[in-house]
Structures are given as C-alpha cells and as structure tokens.
Amino acid sequence: MTESIEHHRMAAAAARAASAAAGWGGHLRATLALGVPLVGSQIGLMLINTTDTVMLGWYSVEALAAGVLATPFFFVVMIFGSGFSQAVLPIAAQAEGQGDTRGVRRAVRMGLWVAIGYSALVMPLLWHTESILLALGQAPGVAALAGEYMRIAQWAMFPALAAQGLRAFLSAIERPRIIFWSTVAGVVLNALLNWALIFGNWGAPEMGVRGAAIASLGTTALTFAVLAVHVVLDRKAADYEIFARFWRPNWPDLRDVLRIGVPISITILAETAMFVFASVMMGWLGVVPLAAHGIALQFASIAFMVPLGMSQAATVRIGRALGRGDALALNRAAGSAMMICLVFALMSGLLFWTVPAPLISLFLDTSDAKAADVMAYAVPLLAIAGVFQLFDNGQAVGVGLLRGLKDTRVPMLLAIFCYWGIGFPTAYVLGFVFDFGGVGVWTGLATGLAFAAVFMNGRFLILRPGLD
C-alpha cells in the first residue's frame, strides 16, 4: 500500500511538471482532444432528435407539432435522471486523478444502479403523456399523437440512462472515441428506421409518429449495447471491471452519487423545463408558432452541443487535476474550455443571423400550405437564438467547471433563480402581457441564460484553487 501511494505521488508530481511545461497551447490541445469526440457525440445525440423532427415535418405539420411536444417531455424526464450519471463524471475523474481504480468502479456501478431504479419510477408518468398535455391546454389531436409516440419511446429510458453512465466512465478515463463512434452508428440507424417506419418505405408499414418512436427506441438500445461491449473488451476499460459483482452495493458511493446527482438533476431540469414550458407557451399561440419554435429550438439545441461537450471535458480535466493537486492544470483547463466555447458562440451566432431562411427550410415541406407562415415566424426566433449563443455557451461551461469541483448545490439554487425567477417570468410578460408573442418568449429565455452565465462563472472564480 505504501509503495502504491508513493507511486501515485510521483506520478502526480510528474503530471504537474508536464502541465507547467505544456503552456496554454498544450492545455488547449488537451481540451480539444477530449472535448471534440464528446462534442461529436452530443451533436450525434441531438441529430437523432433532429432527424425525427425533420422527417415528422416532412410527414405533416401536425406530426411535427406532436413531436415538438412529446420529445422534449421525454427528455425532461430523462435529463433529470441523467444528473445522476453526470454525478459519476467528477467523482470518477477525481478518483482517477488519485489513482483509485476501485473508487472509479464503485462510482460507475452505483450510477448504473440509480439509472435502473429511476427508470422504473418514471415510466408510469410517461405512459400518461396525452392526459398531461391536455391538462396543459394543448390541442386534443396533437396531444393524442404525442401520447402515441410516448407509449413506445418510454421504453428507451433505461438504455438511455445506462448509456449516459457508461459515457461518464469512458470520459473520466479519457477514452472518448468509442462514445463518438457509437453515437454515429446510432444516428445512421435512426435515420434508416425513420425513413422506413414513418413513411412506409422499403415495404415497411406507414406508422407516422409511432414509427419515429420505434426508431428512437431501437437506436438507444443499440448505443447502450455497443458501449457495454466496449467496456468489457477494451484493454484499458476492462481493467476497471465495471460489471464485476454488479449486484454488490457500495452504500457510501451510492450516497455520494445521490448527494452530487440530485442538485445536478434539478439544475438540468430548471433549464430544460424552462425551454419545455416555452414550447407550451408557444402552443398557446397556435400550431404555426409552435412549429416555428420547434425549428428554431433545434438549431439552438444543436449549437448547444458544443459547449455541453466542452463543459464535460472541462469537468473531467478539472476533476483529474484536483485529484492530483494540480492547481495550474485546473485553471488552464477552465480557461481553455471557455476560450473554445466563446469562439464557437460567435461563429454560430453569425450563421443564424446571415442565412436563417435556408436553414429553416431544411425542416419544411415547401408545398405545405402552412410552410410560408412557419418560415416567417421562425426567422426572428433564429435571430434571437444567435444572440443568446454567447450566454448559453458561458453558462454551460460555468456549470461544468463547478461540477469538476463537485460544487452542485449552490449552482442548483442559482439555476432555479436565473431560469425561473428571471427567465420564465420575463418570457411570459414579454410574450403575453406586452403581446410580443414568440419574440417576447425567446427574449425572456435569453435573459435567464445571461444571468446564469454571470453567476456560474463568478462562483467558479471565487472557488477555484489558487496557484502556489
């Protein structure tokens, strides 16, 4: 044991020396090496949802509106559960930085336990999606289609959350490539299944929204299977024996996952639910505003995958640096992630401002009688999405930096205040009291994100370790 501790101390000292010698260029490259595959994976996951939205839009405006309601509802429930998987990321990263293989294994195992239990609890809620949407004032026809979608898609909850846990493990040990390639395989399978089952191509039955749900379920199951096989067969990952004695509980580690994970889940829910309820408010304005909102939100969500992936990379790098006591690497990891994301925010914002119509047209059947109305409504929404790219990137990275320090409770409170104390009320007042409609709703969303970006990054600057 003494030799093992001494070996870890020597390795940590060597890592700190290498970090100091690498300079900012080295840290930027290291962040990109870990972050780019994670960004690619996040974009791939979003493309699966985007493919559903595009093909449902080609099928009919009503099917598109149902997808805009059902898919975010599923993701709100799933994303709350994914907070526990994301709690695995800083726990496993710090354990890896300390050379504690057993600590990594226990954190991942207990994260998977929570995924199983959570999935069993929430599936009855998803079964009643139609009733919930009717209670929220949505049109009966659209609510019925959304309910049909959900009664199939709900079975994807466990493989989706379990895959999140395995992604957290592979990220913590810096094996991100399989995360990317498994997602690419999922994107291709989802597109093929959607094309066959939504429209009835290649001799398959024409199933509309139910076909999209079957495609999502099959894709999620495949992705989990690929990751699980890789964890068992990959030489480095296999050393952690993630599935060995899987039945054995580790109560302190389970409590750690829950202690860190619950605030993460609530933080994610606070932001995601703000956007979901924005969809509900857009539904109050009518089918055309709701469809336009769904298209603009797709582009904003795809762009958000870049700061989300880089935020996860920053969490890993900060957790590992903190585990080995390397304050220099920690601070440069934070700065590198922020620089990358701010540059991307400017690029994506320029894209949304300069070519909105060609982008929006990708989601529409131009022969549909309502397509021109949807286009006219969506253009100003996409312009606002370009403005809040800066805020969205900033708050995403700030949250990831704090998670690397295992700081989740205060960020949760800040998120609730920014999104629901500022963002949602502003959206409602501008959209309905001042009658700005969709533009007012989206301006309120941007306001909440701006406050979150300032508060999250300000807290990190206060908490970050100082340099000796």
Residue pairs with C-beta under 8 A, 6 or more apart in sequence:
4 99
7 99
8 98
8 99
11 99
11 324
12 97
12 324
12 325
12 326
15 324
15 326
15 329
16 324
16 325
16 326
16 328
16 329
19 26
19 27
19 321
19 326
19 328
19 329
19 332
20 328
22 30
24 332
24 335
24 336
27 329
27 332
27 333
27 335
27 336
28 336
28 339
28 340
30 317
30 333
30 336
31 310
31 313
31 314
31 317
31 333
31 336
31 337
31 340
32 340
34 171
34 174
34 176
34 313
34 316
34 317
35 309
35 310
35 312
35 313
35 314
35 337
35 340
36 309
37 176
37 177
37 179
37 180
38 171
38 176
38 179
38 180
38 309
38 310
38 312
38 313
39 305
39 306
39 308
39 309
39 310
40 180
40 183
40 184
40 309
41 167
41 176
41 179
41 180
41 182
41 183
41 309
42 305
42 306
42 308
42 309
43 302
43 305
43 306
43 309
44 180
44 183
44 184
44 186
44 187
45 183
45 186
45 305
46 301
46 302
46 305
47 187
47 302
48 186
48 187
48 190
48 216
48 219
49 71
49 75
49 298
49 301
50 298
50 302
51 187
51 190
51 191
51 194
52 67
52 71
52 190
52 194
52 212
52 215
52 216
53 64
53 67
53 68
53 71
53 294
53 295
53 298
53 363
54 362
54 363
55 194
55 195
55 198
55 199
55 212
56 63
56 64
56 66
56 67
56 198
56 208
56 209
56 212
57 63
57 64
57 291
57 295
57 363
57 364
57 365
58 199
58 365
59 198
59 199
59 208
60 208
60 368
61 287
61 288
61 291
61 368
61 370
61 374
62 141
62 142
62 145
62 287
63 145
63 208
63 209
64 291
64 294
64 363
65 139
65 142
65 283
65 287
65 290
65 291
65 294
66 142
66 143
66 145
66 146
66 149
66 209
67 146
67 149
67 209
67 212
67 294
68 279
68 290
68 291
68 293
68 294
68 297
69 133
69 138
69 142
69 143
69 146
69 279
69 283
69 290
70 129
70 145
70 146
70 147
70 149
70 150
70 153
70 209
71 149
72 272
72 275
72 276
72 279
73 126
73 129
73 132
73 133
73 146
73 150
73 276
74 126
74 150
74 153
74 154
74 156
75 272
76 269
76 272
76 273
76 276
77 122
77 125
77 126
77 157
78 157
78 160
78 161
79 265
79 268
79 269
79 272
80 265
80 266
80 268
80 269
81 114
81 115
81 118
81 119
81 122
81 157
81 161
81 265
82 160
82 161
82 164
82 265
82 268
83 261
83 262
83 263
83 264
83 265
83 266
83 267
83 268
83 269
84 111
84 114
84 115
84 118
84 161
84 165
84 257
84 258
84 261
84 262
84 264
84 265
85 111
85 114
85 115
85 161
85 164
85 165
85 167
85 168
85 261
86 164
86 168
86 261
86 264
86 268
86 312
86 403
87 111
87 256
87 257
87 258
87 260
87 261
87 264
87 408
88 107
88 108
88 111
88 165
88 168
88 169
88 172
88 257
89 168
89 171
89 172
89 312
89 315
89 316
89 319
89 403
90 260
90 315
90 318
90 319
90 403
90 404
90 405
90 406
91 103
91 107
91 253
91 256
91 257
91 260
91 319
91 406
92 103
92 104
92 107
92 108
92 168
92 169
92 172
92 173
92 319
93 171
93 172
93 315
93 316
93 317
93 318
93 319
93 320
93 323
93 404
94 319
94 320
94 322
94 323
94 406
95 101
95 103
95 104
95 107
95 172
95 323
96 104
96 172
96 173
96 319
96 320
96 323
97 319
97 320
97 321
97 322
97 323
97 324
98 323
98 324
101 239
101 240
103 253
104 169
104 172
104 173
104 240
105 240
105 241
105 242
105 244
106 250
106 253
107 253
107 256
107 257
108 165
108 166
108 168
108 169
108 240
108 242
109 242
109 246
109 248
109 250
109 253
110 249
110 250
110 253
110 254
110 256
110 257
111 165
111 168
111 257
111 261
112 162
112 165
112 246
113 249
113 254
114 254
114 257
114 258
114 261
115 158
115 161
115 162
115 164
115 165
116 158
116 162
118 161
119 157
119 158
119 161
122 157
123 154
123 155
123 157
125 132
126 150
126 151
126 153
126 154
126 157
127 150
127 151
127 154
129 143
129 146
129 147
129 149
129 150
129 151
130 143
130 144
130 146
130 147
130 150
131 147
133 142
133 143
133 146
133 147
134 140
134 143
136 280
136 283
137 280
137 283
137 284
138 146
138 280
138 283
139 283
139 287
142 283
142 287
145 208
145 209
146 209
148 209
148 210
148 213
149 209
149 210
149 212
149 213
150 213
151 213
152 210
152 213
152 214
152 217
153 213
153 216
153 217
155 217
156 216
156 217
156 220
156 221
159 220
159 221
159 223
159 224
159 225
160 220
160 224
162 224
162 228
163 220
163 223
163 224
163 227
166 224
166 227
166 228
166 231
166 242
167 179
167 227
169 231
169 237
169 240
169 242
170 176
170 178
170 179
170 227
170 230
170 231
170 237
171 179
171 312
171 313
171 316
172 316
172 319
172 320
173 236
173 237
173 240
174 316
175 234
175 236
175 237
178 226
178 227
178 230
178 234
179 227
182 223
182 226
182 227
182 230
183 223
185 222
185 223
185 226
186 219
186 220
186 222
186 223
187 219
189 215
189 218
189 219
189 222
190 215
190 216
190 218
190 219
193 211
193 214
193 215
193 218
193 219
194 211
194 212
194 215
195 201
195 202
196 202
196 204
196 211
197 204
197 205
197 207
197 210
197 211
197 212
197 214
197 215
198 206
198 207
198 208
198 209
198 211
198 212
198 215
199 206
199 211
200 206
200 207
204 211
205 211
207 214
228 243
230 237
231 237
231 238
231 242
231 243
232 238
232 243
260 406
260 408
263 408
263 409
263 411
263 412
264 403
264 408
264 412
266 412
266 415
266 416
267 399
267 408
267 411
267 412
267 415
270 412
270 415
270 416
270 419
270 420
271 415
271 419
271 452
273 419
274 419
274 420
274 423
274 424
274 427
274 445
274 448
275 297
275 445
277 424
278 293
278 427
278 441
278 442
278 445
279 290
279 293
279 294
279 297
281 427
281 428
281 431
281 432
281 441
282 289
282 290
282 292
282 293
282 438
282 441
283 289
283 290
284 432
285 431
285 437
285 438
287 370
288 370
288 373
288 374
288 377
289 377
289 437
289 438
291 370
291 374
292 374
292 375
292 377
292 378
292 381
292 438
293 378
293 381
293 438
293 441
294 363
295 360
295 363
295 364
295 374
295 378
295 382
296 360
296 378
296 381
296 382
296 385
296 442
297 385
298 363
299 352
299 359
299 382
299 385
300 385
300 388
300 389
300 392
303 344
303 348
303 385
303 389
303 392
304 392
304 396
306 341
306 344
306 348
306 393
307 341
307 344
307 345
307 392
307 393
307 396
307 397
308 396
310 337
310 340
310 341
310 396
310 397
310 400
311 337
311 341
311 396
311 397
311 399
311 400
311 401
312 400
313 337
314 333
314 334
314 336
314 337
314 397
314 400
314 401
314 404
315 400
315 401
315 403
315 404
316 404
317 329
317 330
317 333
317 337
317 404
318 330
318 333
318 334
318 401
318 404
318 405
319 404
319 406
321 327
321 329
321 330
321 333
322 330
322 404
322 405
322 465
327 464
327 465
327 466
327 467
327 468
328 467
330 404
330 464
330 465
331 464
331 465
331 467
333 404
334 401
334 460
334 464
337 397
337 400
337 401
338 394
338 397
338 457
341 393
341 394
341 396
341 397
342 390
342 393
342 394
344 393
345 389
345 390
345 392
345 393
345 394
346 389
346 390
348 386
348 389
349 386
349 387
349 389
349 390
350 386
351 359
351 386
352 359
352 382
352 383
352 385
352 386
352 389
353 383
353 386
356 378
356 379
356 382
356 383
357 375
357 379
359 382
360 374
360 375
360 378
360 379
360 382
361 375
364 371
364 374
364 375
365 371
377 438
380 438
380 439
381 438
381 439
381 442
384 439
384 442
384 443
384 446
385 442
387 446
388 445
388 446
388 449
388 450
390 453
391 446
391 449
391 450
391 452
391 453
392 449
392 453
393 453
394 453
394 454
394 456
394 457
395 418
395 449
395 452
395 453
395 456
395 457
397 457
398 452
398 453
398 455
398 456
398 457
398 459
398 460
399 411
399 415
399 456
401 456
401 457
401 460
401 464
402 408
402 411
402 456
402 459
402 460
402 463
403 411
405 460
405 463
405 464
407 459
407 463
410 459
411 456
411 459
414 452
414 455
414 456
414 459
415 452
417 451
418 448
418 449
418 451
418 452
418 455
419 448
419 452
422 447
422 448
422 451
423 444
423 445
423 447
423 448
423 449
423 451
424 444
424 448
425 444
426 443
426 444
426 447
426 448
427 440
427 441
427 442
427 443
427 444
427 445
427 447
427 448
428 441
428 444
429 440
429 444
430 436
430 439
430 440
430 441
430 443
430 444
431 437
431 438
431 439
431 440
431 441
431 444
432 440
434 440
436 443
